[in-house]
Amino acid sequence: MKILQKRWLLTAGIVLALVGAACGGGETTPAPRPAAAPSPTSIATPPPVTEATPTAPTEVIEVEEARFQWEAFDVDEGAKPAIALGGKGTPHIAYMREALSGGFVKHALWNGNGFDITEVARGYFYGPLDIDVGPGDVPQISWHDHQASSFRPDLGDATRAILTDSGWQVETVRDDGHDGWDNRIVVDSQGRPHISAVDPAQFGSSSGVEYYFFDGAQWTVESIGAGPINYEWGTFIALDSQDSPHITYFSTSTGELFYATRTDSGWVIETVDSEGDVGRFSSLVLDGNDNPHIAYFEIEPGAPSTGTTSGYVKYAVRGDSGWETTRIDKLESVFIGMLGARNITSILLDNSGNPMFSYADEDVIKLAYFDGSRWNTETIVTSDGVPFGQLTSLDIDADGVLHLTYTEVTKRSQPGISGTVKYVRGTPISG
C-alpha cells in the first residue's frame, strides 16, 4: 500500500503476508497498532473552495498538488467496513468477518491514539454492512444475518444493532424471504433507523428493493416497487429535511440507475441514467435544498460485466432541466462478482456544500471533488500488490478533515473476503 500525495510519497505502506481467513470460534481482539503519522510535505496552496452550484461540469483534472495530507492506521482483522462520525468528529467504524462459523460484526471507536474495539454480534453474516451515528452520539449498525449455520432460503433478514447503556442491543427485522442484502442505514433526527436493502431475485423474490423503518415500537417493511432485483450491486438511502427517505439502486433487468422517493401517496421512481450498463455501487447525499447528488459506476462499453472489468465513476445531480450526469474518472481493475466489489463510491458534501466522493478498484483509492467550477481528482492510496476490497466509506468533520475506511484483502474465498481494515485521515493542506 502506498499513501500518495500527487508525485510525493508520504508514507510507505505495509505489504501483508497472505494469510488464511479465520473460520473457527472466539478470538482475542488484537491491540490497535496505529501507524506512524506521515511527515507533511510543503506544496503549493490549492485554490480556495467556493459554493457549489447544481450543475454537472464536464472538465475533470488530476491535481498537480494534492489538497489533503493522508495518514493511515490499521484497525483490525476484518472486511467491508463503514465509517460514521460522532458529534465531535470522532470516527466510528463497523466491520465484519463473513464466515460460516465464527463470523462477527465489530465496532471500533477512535480514542485519539488508536481504536477501542468491541464485538457487536457473532454468527453467519454477510456484507456489506453500514453504520450511522444518531442523536446523543449513539451508533447504529445494519447487516444481513443468514440466521442459520448454512444457507436456507426461508431464513435471512436485515439486522440492526444499537449501542445502549448496557451494551449492544441486536434485533432482527423480521420479514418473509431471505432479504436484507446490500443494506444501508441512516438515523433520523429522532434517533429512528431507516434501512434500504434488497430481497434478491436469486432466491425467488419479486420484492426487489425494500425499505425498513423502526418507529420506536415496531418495524415496517415496504417494497418500493422496483420489481425483481439481484443483490451485489448496492443500495443507498438518505433522508431529506423532513426525515423522508430517498433511495438509489441499480436495476439488473434494465442496466439503469434509479432514484426513489417516498411520498404520502407512495413511492415515486425516476430514471437517473440509462446510457450503457450504468448505476452499480451508487451512493447518495442530499444538499440543503434536498437536491440529490449521486456517485456511481458505469461499466466501459464492451467490457465484461463479471470478473475483472473497467469503467467510469460518474456523478449525477438533478437540476432544473432534469438529471445531469458527468463521467469523472476511469477505473481499470474493478473485480465484480460474489466476492468482488460492493459500495465502491462514497459521496458527501464538503463544508462549503460542494460534492466530493471516494472511489476504488483493486489497485487504487481516489478522491474526486468539485471546487466550485470544475471536478478534480486526487490519489489517496495505491496498492503494493495486496488488492483492495473496493468498498470505500467516507465522512468529513467540521474542520474539513476527511475520514475514510477500506480493506486490504489477504484472502478471497467463500463465503467472503478477509484482510486488514484500514483507517485513513486526510487533513486539508494550507499555505
VENQUIPE-V902767 format. One record per residue. N is the residue number from 1. RES is the residue in one letter. SS is DSSP state (hx for helix, st for strand, lp for the rest). PSI is psi in degrees with one decimal (999 if undefined). D_FIRST is the distance of its C-alpha to the first C-alpha in Angstrom with 1 decimal. Layout:
N,RES,SS,PSI,D_FIRST + N,RES,SS,PSI,D_FIRST
This chain:
1,M,lp,135.7,0.0 + 2,K,st,129.2,3.8 + 3,I,st,120.9,6.7 + 4,L,st,149.2,9.4 + 5,Q,st,112.4,13.1 + 6,K,lp,110.0,14.9 + 7,R,lp,-2.0,15.2 + 8,W,st,128.3,14.2 + 9,L,st,123.0,11.1 + 10,L,st,-39.9,11.4 + 11,T,st,141.6,9.1 + 12,A,st,137.7,7.1 + 13,G,lp,173.4,4.2 + 14,I,lp,124.4,5.9 + 15,V,lp,117.6,6.4 + 16,L,lp,140.0,9.1 + 17,A,lp,143.4,12.5 + 18,L,lp,128.5,14.1 + 19,V,lp,159.7,16.7 + 20,G,lp,150.7,19.6 + 21,A,lp,137.4,20.1 + 22,A,lp,129.0,22.7 + 23,C,lp,7.6,25.9 + 24,G,lp,-150.8,28.5 + 25,G,lp,-137.3,30.2 + 26,G,lp,163.1,29.3 + 27,E,lp,163.5,26.6 + 28,T,lp,129.0,26.0 + 29,T,lp,123.3,23.3 + 30,P,lp,150.2,21.1 + 31,A,lp,139.8,21.3 + 32,P,lp,142.9,18.5 + 33,R,lp,81.3,16.2 + 34,P,lp,137.2,15.2 + 35,A,lp,156.4,12.6 + 36,A,lp,137.9,14.4 + 37,A,lp,138.3,14.9 + 38,P,lp,155.3,13.8 + 39,S,lp,128.4,16.9 + 40,P,lp,148.0,18.1 + 41,T,lp,133.9,18.8 + 42,S,lp,122.7,22.3 + 43,I,lp,175.2,22.4 + 44,A,lp,146.2,25.1 + 45,T,lp,129.4,26.1 + 46,P,lp,160.0,25.4 + 47,P,lp,153.0,28.6 + 48,P,lp,151.4,30.0 + 49,V,lp,135.5,29.5 + 50,T,lp,169.0,32.8 + 51,E,lp,136.2,34.1 + 52,A,lp,154.0,32.9 + 53,T,lp,148.2,35.5 + 54,P,lp,66.4,35.6 + 55,T,lp,167.5,35.1 + 56,A,lp,85.4,32.6 + 57,P,lp,151.8,31.9 + 58,T,lp,-12.9,31.0 + 59,E,lp,122.1,29.4 + 60,V,st,131.8,25.6 + 61,I,st,154.3,23.8 + 62,E,st,121.5,20.3 + 63,V,lp,145.9,20.7 + 64,E,lp,-38.3,21.0 + 65,E,lp,133.3,20.2 + 66,A,lp,153.6,18.0 + 67,R,lp,-20.4,19.9 + 68,F,st,148.3,17.5 + 69,Q,st,124.0,15.7 + 70,W,st,138.8,12.6 + 71,E,st,143.5,11.8 + 72,A,st,149.6,9.9 + 73,F,st,141.9,11.7 + 74,D,st,141.6,11.8 + 75,V,st,-60.6,14.9 + 76,D,st,171.9,16.1 + 77,E,st,134.8,16.2 + 78,G,st,-161.6,17.0 + 79,A,st,167.8,16.3 + 80,K,st,54.4,17.4 + 81,P,st,160.6,17.5 + 82,A,st,149.1,19.6 + 83,I,st,147.1,20.2 + 84,A,st,149.7,23.4 + 85,L,st,141.6,24.8 + 86,G,lp,-179.2,28.0 + 87,G,lp,-26.5,30.8 + 88,K,lp,15.2,29.5 + 89,G,lp,17.3,26.0 + 90,T,lp,126.0,24.7 + 91,P,st,132.9,21.8 + 92,H,st,127.7,22.8 + 93,I,st,126.6,20.2 + 94,A,st,143.2,21.7 + 95,Y,st,175.0,19.9 + 96,M,st,167.2,21.3 + 97,R,st,126.7,21.5 + 98,E,lp,114.8,23.4 + 99,A,lp,147.8,25.7 + 100,L,lp,-33.5,29.4 + 101,S,lp,143.6,30.0 + 102,G,lp,10.6,28.0 + 103,G,lp,152.5,26.3 + 104,F,st,163.1,25.7 + 105,V,st,132.2,25.0 + 106,K,st,161.8,23.8 + 107,H,st,130.4,23.8 + 108,A,st,127.7,21.8 + 109,L,st,125.4,23.4 + 110,W,st,129.4,21.9 + 111,N,lp,9.3,24.4 + 112,G,lp,-26.5,23.3 + 113,N,lp,-22.8,21.2 + 114,G,lp,-156.3,19.6 + 115,F,st,136.2,20.6 + 116,D,st,122.2,24.0 + 117,I,st,133.2,23.7 + 118,T,st,147.5,26.6 + 119,E,st,130.6,27.3 + 120,V,st,-45.7,28.9 + 121,A,st,162.4,30.1 + 122,R,st,137.5,29.9 + 123,G,lp,-161.0,30.8 + 124,Y,lp,95.3,30.0 + 125,F,st,165.3,27.9 + 126,Y,st,145.8,26.0 + 127,G,st,177.1,23.6 + 128,P,st,160.2,22.6 + 129,L,st,178.5,24.0 + 130,D,st,160.3,24.5 + 131,I,st,145.2,25.5 + 132,D,st,153.7,27.7 + 133,V,st,120.1,29.4 + 134,G,st,-166.7,33.1 + 135,P,hx,144.2,36.0 + 136,G,hx,13.9,36.2 + 137,D,hx,37.3,32.4 + 138,V,st,116.6,32.8 + 139,P,st,146.4,29.8 + 140,Q,st,140.9,30.4 + 141,I,st,143.2,28.2 + 142,S,st,150.9,29.0 + 143,W,st,177.2,28.0 + 144,H,st,128.6,29.8 + 145,D,st,122.2,31.8 + 146,H,lp,-21.8,33.3 + 147,Q,lp,18.3,36.0 + 148,A,lp,169.0,36.6 + 149,S,lp,-5.1,35.0 + 150,S,lp,164.7,35.1 + 151,F,lp,132.2,35.2 + 152,R,lp,123.2,38.5 + 153,P,lp,-20.3,39.1 + 154,D,lp,-5.7,41.6 + 155,L,lp,169.1,39.2 + 156,G,lp,119.4,35.9 + 157,D,st,166.7,35.6 + 158,A,st,147.1,33.5 + 159,T,st,142.2,33.2 + 160,R,st,135.2,33.0 + 161,A,st,139.2,32.4 + 162,I,st,138.9,33.5 + 163,L,st,123.0,33.3 + 164,T,st,177.4,36.9 + 165,D,lp,-26.0,38.5 + 166,S,lp,6.8,38.9 + 167,G,st,-165.1,35.3 + 168,W,st,126.5,33.6 + 169,Q,st,119.0,36.2 + 170,V,st,132.0,35.2 + 171,E,st,148.7,37.4 + 172,T,st,138.2,37.4 + 173,V,st,91.9,38.4 + 174,R,lp,130.7,41.1 + 175,D,lp,156.4,41.7 + 176,D,lp,149.9,43.0 + 177,G,lp,-169.1,40.7 + 178,H,lp,74.2,37.1 + 179,D,lp,-169.3,35.5 + 180,G,lp,15.9,32.9 + 181,W,st,156.1,30.0 + 182,D,st,42.3,27.3 + 183,N,st,151.2,28.6 + 184,R,st,147.1,27.9 + 185,I,st,143.9,29.8 + 186,V,st,142.7,31.2 + 187,V,st,132.4,33.6 + 188,D,lp,-175.7,36.6 + 189,S,lp,-14.9,38.6 + 190,Q,lp,5.9,40.7 + 191,G,lp,14.1,37.8 + 192,R,lp,135.5,38.4 + 193,P,st,142.2,35.6 + 194,H,st,132.8,35.4 + 195,I,st,137.7,33.3 + 196,S,st,146.3,32.7 + 197,A,st,175.4,32.1 + 198,V,st,134.5,33.2 + 199,D,st,99.9,36.0 + 200,P,lp,144.5,35.0 + 201,A,hx,-25.5,37.3 + 202,Q,hx,-25.1,35.9 + 203,F,hx,20.0,38.0 + 204,G,lp,8.1,41.1 + 205,S,lp,145.0,40.8 + 206,S,lp,6.5,41.9 + 207,S,lp,-34.0,40.9 + 208,G,st,-130.4,37.6 + 209,V,st,132.7,35.9 + 210,E,st,157.6,37.3 + 211,Y,st,128.4,37.5 + 212,Y,st,134.8,37.9 + 213,F,st,134.0,39.5 + 214,F,st,120.1,40.7 + 215,D,lp,7.2,43.6 + 216,G,lp,-17.2,43.8 + 217,A,lp,-39.3,46.2 + 218,Q,lp,160.2,45.1 + 219,W,st,142.7,42.5 + 220,T,st,133.7,43.4 + 221,V,st,128.0,41.7 + 222,E,st,137.6,42.3 + 223,S,st,129.6,41.4 + 224,I,lp,-7.1,40.8 + 225,G,lp,22.7,42.4 + 226,A,lp,-17.4,39.4 + 227,G,lp,179.1,40.9 + 228,P,lp,131.5,39.2 + 229,I,lp,135.5,35.4 + 230,N,lp,152.8,32.7 + 231,Y,lp,-179.2,29.8 + 232,E,lp,-15.2,26.1 + 233,W,lp,0.4,26.2 + 234,G,lp,149.0,26.0 + 235,T,st,166.9,28.6 + 236,F,st,145.1,28.4 + 237,I,st,139.6,31.1 + 238,A,st,156.5,32.0 + 239,L,st,141.7,35.3 + 240,D,lp,-171.0,37.6 + 241,S,lp,-14.9,39.7 + 242,Q,lp,12.6,42.2 + 243,D,lp,25.1,39.7 + 244,S,lp,141.6,40.2 + 245,P,st,146.9,37.4 + 246,H,st,134.3,35.7 + 247,I,st,138.6,33.6 + 248,T,st,149.8,31.6 + 249,Y,st,163.4,31.2 + 250,F,st,131.5,30.9 + 251,S,st,119.5,34.1 + 252,T,lp,-17.2,33.6 + 253,S,lp,-29.9,37.2 + 254,T,lp,-14.0,37.0 + 255,G,lp,38.3,33.4 + 256,E,st,161.8,33.7 + 257,L,st,130.4,32.3 + 258,F,st,156.1,34.8 + 259,Y,st,124.5,35.4 + 260,A,st,137.6,37.9 + 261,T,st,145.4,39.7 + 262,R,st,124.8,42.2 + 263,T,st,177.4,45.6 + 264,D,lp,-24.9,48.9 + 265,S,lp,3.5,50.0 + 266,G,st,-167.5,46.8 + 267,W,st,135.4,43.5 + 268,V,st,126.7,43.3 + 269,I,st,131.8,40.8 + 270,E,st,149.0,39.8 + 271,T,st,124.9,37.9 + 272,V,st,-48.1,35.1 + 273,D,st,131.8,33.9 + 274,S,lp,13.8,35.4 + 275,E,lp,98.8,34.4 + 276,G,lp,-162.3,32.8 + 277,D,lp,96.6,30.7 + 278,V,st,141.6,29.3 + 279,G,st,-0.4,28.5 + 280,R,st,152.6,25.9 + 281,F,st,45.3,23.4 + 282,S,st,154.0,25.4 + 283,S,st,152.4,25.1 + 284,L,st,140.4,28.1 + 285,V,st,146.8,29.2 + 286,L,st,138.3,32.8 + 287,D,lp,-172.8,33.9 + 288,G,lp,-17.7,36.8 + 289,N,lp,13.3,39.2 + 290,D,lp,22.8,37.7 + 291,N,lp,134.0,36.5 + 292,P,st,141.3,33.6 + 293,H,st,128.8,30.3 + 294,I,st,135.8,28.2 + 295,A,st,144.8,24.8 + 296,Y,st,-178.1,24.5 + 297,F,st,138.3,23.6 + 298,E,st,123.4,25.9 + 299,I,st,135.0,25.5 + 300,E,lp,135.6,26.3 + 301,P,lp,129.0,29.9 + 302,G,lp,-12.5,30.3 + 303,A,lp,154.5,26.9 + 304,P,lp,152.1,26.9 + 305,S,lp,2.6,26.9 + 306,T,lp,164.1,25.4 + 307,G,st,-153.7,22.6 + 308,T,st,127.7,20.0 + 309,T,st,173.4,21.4 + 310,S,st,161.7,21.0 + 311,G,st,-168.6,22.5 + 312,Y,st,138.5,22.8 + 313,V,st,137.3,21.9 + 314,K,st,161.4,25.3 + 315,Y,st,137.3,27.0 + 316,A,st,142.2,30.6 + 317,V,st,144.0,33.1 + 318,R,st,112.8,36.7 + 319,G,st,-168.1,39.0 + 320,D,lp,-29.3,42.8 + 321,S,lp,12.1,43.0 + 322,G,st,-161.2,40.7 + 323,W,st,131.3,37.0 + 324,E,st,130.8,35.2 + 325,T,st,149.1,31.9 + 326,T,st,132.4,29.4 + 327,R,st,125.9,26.6 + 328,I,st,-44.8,23.7 + 329,D,st,166.8,20.9 + 330,K,st,138.8,20.1 + 331,L,st,138.1,17.4 + 332,E,st,-15.3,17.4 + 333,S,st,61.0,15.7 + 334,V,st,116.5,17.1 + 335,F,st,114.5,18.1 + 336,I,st,139.7,21.4 + 337,G,lp,-176.1,23.4 + 338,M,lp,-40.0,24.2 + 339,L,lp,18.6,20.7 + 340,G,lp,-138.3,18.9 + 341,A,lp,150.6,18.5 + 342,R,lp,-112.7,20.3 + 343,N,lp,84.4,20.2 + 344,I,lp,-8.6,17.7 + 345,T,st,150.6,19.4 + 346,S,st,108.5,20.3 + 347,I,st,148.4,23.0 + 348,L,st,176.8,24.8 + 349,L,st,134.8,27.2 + 350,D,lp,-176.8,26.4 + 351,N,lp,-3.6,29.1 + 352,S,lp,5.5,31.1 + 353,G,lp,9.4,31.2 + 354,N,lp,139.2,28.9 + 355,P,st,143.6,26.7 + 356,M,st,152.9,22.9 + 357,F,st,150.6,20.3 + 358,S,st,156.2,16.7 + 359,Y,st,157.8,15.9 + 360,A,st,152.2,13.4 + 361,D,lp,-159.1,13.3 + 362,E,lp,-16.4,11.2 + 363,D,lp,-20.9,9.1 + 364,V,st,147.3,9.1 + 365,I,st,128.7,10.3 + 366,K,st,168.1,13.2 + 367,L,st,133.7,16.2 + 368,A,st,135.0,19.8 + 369,Y,st,145.3,22.6 + 370,F,st,123.8,26.3 + 371,D,lp,11.8,27.8 + 372,G,lp,-21.9,31.4 + 373,S,lp,-23.5,32.0 + 374,R,lp,163.4,29.1 + 375,W,st,141.5,25.6 + 376,N,st,151.2,22.6 + 377,T,st,149.9,18.9 + 378,E,st,133.4,15.9 + 379,T,st,130.5,12.2 + 380,I,st,-53.0,10.2 + 381,V,st,139.8,6.6 + 382,T,st,149.6,5.6 + 383,S,lp,147.2,4.3 + 384,D,lp,30.8,4.5 + 385,G,lp,-19.1,7.5 + 386,V,lp,116.0,7.3 + 387,P,lp,152.6,8.9 + 388,F,st,155.0,9.1 + 389,G,lp,-6.0,12.6 + 390,Q,lp,-3.9,13.6 + 391,L,lp,125.5,15.6 + 392,T,lp,150.2,15.1 + 393,S,st,125.9,17.6 + 394,L,st,142.6,18.5 + 395,D,st,168.0,21.2 + 396,I,st,141.5,22.8 + 397,D,lp,-177.9,25.0 + 398,A,lp,-20.9,28.3 + 399,D,lp,3.8,26.8 + 400,G,lp,10.6,24.5 + 401,V,lp,132.8,21.3 + 402,L,st,144.5,18.8 + 403,H,st,125.1,17.4 + 404,L,st,147.0,14.9 + 405,T,st,151.2,13.7 + 406,Y,st,-178.8,11.9 + 407,T,st,137.5,11.0 + 408,E,st,117.3,8.4 + 409,V,st,127.3,11.2 + 410,T,st,-18.2,12.6 + 411,K,st,140.3,16.0 + 412,R,st,105.1,17.9 + 413,S,st,161.2,21.7 + 414,Q,lp,137.8,24.7 + 415,P,lp,6.2,25.2 + 416,G,st,-173.5,21.5 + 417,I,st,159.5,17.8 + 418,S,st,159.9,16.4 + 419,G,st,-148.0,13.1 + 420,T,st,123.9,11.7 + 421,V,st,131.5,12.7 + 422,K,st,148.1,10.7 + 423,Y,st,130.6,12.7 + 424,V,st,133.9,11.9 + 425,R,st,131.0,14.9 + 426,G,st,109.7,15.9 + 427,T,st,128.5,19.0 + 428,P,st,137.1,21.3 + 429,I,lp,125.7,21.8 + 430,S,lp,164.9,25.5 + 431,G,lp,999,27.7
